[in-house]
Amino acid sequence: MSRLYTLAATATDIADHFGAGGQADMAVPSETVEACPGLVVREANGHRILSQMLWGFPRLTREMRLRGDPPGRIGLVADLTNPMWETIVTETKYRCLIPLTHFANPNGTPGEKTRSWFSLEGQPILAWAGFCKNTAEFGPVYAGMTMDANGAIMPYNDRMPVLIEPHEYERWLHGTIKDVIAFEFRPPPPSDRFTVEHSDDLWRSGRLPPTARPQASLL
């Protein structure tokens, strides 16, 4: 999966969708890439809370330490057996839902790649299965879990976000490690549920998907 998504909705609409209470004054980033702010829905004391965090857990390999490099970022959870995730994925206190409306993949030749956007028909706000934690290096951060792509996305990327249906929110937030594994390795949503929007916007253009631009002008 690529590292670019957008959230074309108001904070109030997002909070209402997830039952997280009113957060009308919270800024909603127009798009999110790794190391930049994004919104997450987490639980604390039995209540869902809409929070802003940075996308990407700190990543510091042995080679990076030897070179004296600062920590990098990793925003995608693809391998649950990786030691950096082994405690995160088993404990429900680290689970979160990542709101989005569209995610993007690059399309075209190197140096001229454009943005192709993907969204689910009939679901204006989507939930991506995520993990979040307060870190010494970057403060509160989050990452999203990925799965094998379906036929609509496979021509652009072999991975896609693990999308959680509204009736599954509780299971994701409170389920066992077996539930986490089941979410990652179940079949992806059918291709015919997805809307694909190709654009001529260059990958680094900062331009939103065409269907999101009228909504963004109202935010």
C-alpha positions as CSV (number, residue, x, y, z in Angstrom):
1,M,0.0,0.0,0.0
2,S,1.2,3.5,-0.7
3,R,1.5,6.1,2.1
4,L,-1.1,8.6,1.1
5,Y,-4.7,9.0,2.1
6,T,-7.3,11.8,2.6
7,L,-10.2,12.5,4.9
8,A,-12.8,14.8,3.2
9,A,-15.1,15.2,6.2
10,T,-15.6,17.5,9.2
11,A,-14.4,16.6,12.6
12,T,-18.0,16.6,13.8
13,D,-19.1,14.2,11.1
14,I,-16.1,11.9,11.9
15,A,-16.8,12.0,15.7
16,D,-20.5,11.3,15.1
17,H,-19.8,8.4,12.8
18,F,-17.6,6.7,15.4
19,G,-19.6,7.7,18.4
20,A,-16.7,9.6,19.7
21,G,-18.5,12.8,20.8
22,G,-18.3,16.3,19.3
23,Q,-14.9,17.6,18.3
24,A,-16.0,20.5,16.1
25,D,-12.8,22.5,16.6
26,M,-10.3,19.8,15.7
27,A,-8.4,20.5,12.4
28,V,-8.8,17.8,9.8
29,P,-5.7,17.4,7.6
30,S,-6.5,17.7,3.9
31,E,-4.2,14.7,3.2
32,T,-1.9,12.6,5.3
33,V,1.5,11.1,4.5
34,E,4.0,9.4,6.8
35,A,5.4,11.7,9.6
36,C,2.4,14.1,9.2
37,P,-0.7,14.5,11.4
38,G,-3.7,12.3,11.0
39,L,-6.8,11.5,13.0
40,V,-7.5,8.3,15.0
41,V,-10.4,7.0,17.1
42,R,-9.2,5.3,20.3
43,E,-10.8,4.2,23.5
44,A,-10.1,5.4,27.0
45,N,-12.1,4.6,30.1
46,G,-14.8,3.0,28.1
47,H,-15.3,6.0,25.8
48,R,-14.2,6.6,22.2
49,I,-12.0,9.6,21.6
50,L,-11.1,11.4,18.4
51,S,-7.4,12.4,18.6
52,Q,-4.7,13.8,16.3
53,M,-1.4,11.9,16.1
54,L,1.5,11.6,13.8
55,W,1.5,8.8,11.2
56,G,4.4,6.4,11.7
57,F,6.0,4.6,14.6
58,P,9.7,5.2,15.3
59,R,12.0,2.7,13.5
60,L,15.6,2.4,14.4
61,T,17.5,-0.6,13.0
62,R,20.9,-1.9,14.2
63,E,22.6,-0.4,11.1
64,M,20.9,3.0,11.8
65,R,22.2,2.9,15.4
66,L,25.8,2.1,14.2
67,R,25.7,5.0,11.8
68,G,24.2,7.3,14.5
69,D,21.1,8.0,12.4
70,P,17.9,9.4,14.0
71,P,14.9,7.1,14.0
72,G,12.9,6.8,10.8
73,R,9.2,6.1,10.4
74,I,7.1,3.1,9.7
75,G,3.4,3.6,9.2
76,L,2.3,0.3,7.8
77,V,1.9,-3.0,9.7
78,A,2.3,-5.8,7.2
79,D,4.0,-8.6,9.2
80,L,2.5,-9.3,12.6
81,T,5.4,-11.5,13.5
82,N,7.9,-8.7,13.3
83,P,9.3,-8.2,16.8
84,M,8.5,-4.4,16.8
85,W,4.8,-5.3,16.7
86,E,4.7,-8.4,18.9
87,T,3.4,-6.5,22.1
88,I,1.5,-3.8,20.3
89,V,-0.8,-6.1,18.3
90,T,-1.8,-8.3,21.3
91,E,-2.9,-5.6,23.7
92,T,-6.3,-3.9,23.0
93,K,-5.2,-0.6,24.6
94,Y,-3.1,0.0,21.5
95,R,-5.9,-0.5,19.0
96,C,-7.4,2.3,17.1
97,L,-9.5,3.1,14.0
98,I,-8.1,5.4,11.4
99,P,-10.8,7.5,9.6
100,L,-10.3,8.1,5.9
101,T,-12.4,8.7,2.8
102,H,-10.0,7.8,0.0
103,F,-6.5,6.2,-0.2
104,A,-4.2,6.7,-3.2
105,N,-1.7,4.7,-5.2
106,P,0.8,6.0,-7.8
107,N,0.0,5.4,-11.4
108,G,2.3,5.8,-14.4
109,T,6.0,5.9,-15.2
110,P,8.7,7.0,-12.7
111,G,9.1,10.7,-12.5
112,E,5.6,11.3,-13.9
113,K,3.5,9.2,-11.6
114,T,0.0,10.5,-10.9
115,R,-2.6,9.9,-8.2
116,S,-5.2,7.2,-8.5
117,W,-7.7,7.2,-5.7
118,F,-9.8,4.4,-4.2
119,S,-13.0,4.7,-2.0
120,L,-15.9,2.4,-1.0
121,E,-19.3,3.0,-2.7
122,G,-21.9,4.0,-0.2
123,Q,-19.5,4.5,2.7
124,P,-18.5,8.2,2.9
125,I,-16.3,7.6,5.9
126,L,-14.1,4.5,6.1
127,A,-12.2,2.9,9.1
128,W,-8.7,1.5,8.7
129,A,-7.5,-1.0,11.4
130,G,-4.8,0.7,13.3
131,F,-2.5,0.7,16.3
132,C,-1.4,3.7,18.3
133,K,1.0,4.5,21.1
134,N,2.7,7.3,23.0
135,T,6.5,7.1,22.1
136,A,9.5,8.8,23.6
137,E,10.8,9.7,20.1
138,F,7.8,11.3,18.4
139,G,5.0,11.4,21.0
140,P,1.6,9.9,20.1
141,V,1.9,8.0,16.8
142,Y,-0.2,5.5,14.9
143,A,0.2,2.9,12.1
144,G,-2.3,1.0,9.9
145,M,-2.5,-2.7,9.1
146,T,-2.4,-3.9,5.5
147,M,-3.6,-7.0,3.7
148,D,-3.4,-8.5,0.2
149,A,-5.0,-6.2,-2.4
150,N,-8.1,-7.1,-4.3
151,G,-8.4,-7.0,-8.1
152,A,-9.3,-3.3,-8.3
153,I,-6.1,-2.3,-6.5
154,M,-3.7,-5.0,-7.5
155,P,-2.6,-3.3,-10.8
156,Y,-1.2,-0.5,-8.7
157,N,-0.2,-2.2,-5.4
158,D,-0.2,-5.7,-4.0
159,R,-1.3,-4.4,-0.5
160,M,-4.3,-2.4,0.7
161,P,-5.6,-1.1,4.1
162,V,-7.5,-3.5,6.3
163,L,-10.9,-1.8,6.2
164,I,-13.3,-2.4,9.1
165,E,-17.0,-2.3,8.7
166,P,-19.1,-0.3,11.2
167,H,-20.5,-3.5,12.8
168,E,-16.9,-4.7,13.3
169,Y,-15.6,-1.7,15.2
170,E,-16.1,-3.3,18.6
171,R,-14.5,-6.5,17.6
172,W,-11.4,-4.7,16.3
173,L,-11.1,-2.5,19.4
174,H,-11.7,-5.3,21.9
175,G,-10.9,-8.6,20.1
176,T,-8.2,-11.1,20.7
177,I,-5.0,-11.5,18.7
178,K,-6.9,-14.2,16.8
179,D,-9.3,-11.6,15.7
180,V,-6.4,-9.3,14.6
181,I,-5.0,-12.2,12.5
182,A,-8.4,-12.9,11.1
183,F,-8.9,-9.3,9.9
184,E,-5.5,-9.3,8.2
185,F,-5.9,-12.6,6.4
186,R,-9.5,-12.6,5.4
187,P,-10.5,-12.0,1.8
188,P,-10.3,-8.3,0.8
189,P,-13.5,-6.4,0.1
190,P,-14.9,-7.2,-3.4
191,S,-13.5,-5.1,-6.2
192,D,-17.0,-4.0,-7.4
193,R,-17.5,-2.2,-4.1
194,F,-14.7,0.3,-4.9
195,T,-14.8,3.5,-6.9
196,V,-11.5,4.2,-8.7
197,E,-10.7,7.8,-9.6
198,H,-7.8,8.3,-12.0
199,S,-6.3,11.8,-12.2
200,D,-3.7,13.8,-14.0
201,D,-2.4,15.2,-10.7
202,L,1.2,14.4,-10.1
203,W,2.0,12.2,-7.1
204,R,3.4,15.1,-5.0
205,S,0.8,17.7,-6.2
206,G,-1.2,17.8,-3.0
207,R,-4.4,17.7,-5.1
208,L,-7.4,15.9,-3.6
209,P,-9.5,13.3,-5.5
210,P,-12.0,14.9,-7.9
211,T,-15.0,13.8,-5.9
212,A,-13.5,15.2,-2.6
213,R,-12.9,18.7,-3.9
214,P,-16.5,20.0,-3.6
215,Q,-16.6,18.5,-0.1
216,A,-13.3,20.1,0.9
217,S,-14.4,23.5,-0.2
218,L,-17.1,23.3,2.5
219,L,-14.8,22.3,5.3
